[in-house]
Amino acid sequence: MEHEHECAMRIKSKYPETNVILQETIPYASYRAVDIQCILKLSNSRASTRAYDYSQKYCKLTHTNGGNQMMSYLTHKGLERLLFSSRSDEAIQQH
């Protein structure tokens, strides 16, 4: 849990606009998928996480400027998978 929270806080401090959720229960840290995909400059956000299972990605009702919407969130496991598969310079710095 501490490792996930530390990682989340590093990302949040470098990218303050990123929606990060910290919890005391699993998943300990969650990241709004579209925010991470923007940081990594991924063009097709749905395709990059389509094959992820429930331990890597989940949907949550989230308040947005357009009202409440179901948004995809990555768990720490999903974040690691996306970072390891990305060729972005930002992903390399996070490793």
Buried (B, 14 or more C-beta within 10 A) or exposed (E): BEEBBEBBEEBBEEBEEBBBBBEEEEBBBBBBBBBBBBBBEBEEBEEBBEEBEEEBBBEEEBEEEEEEEEBBBBBBBBBBBBBEEBEBEBBEEBE
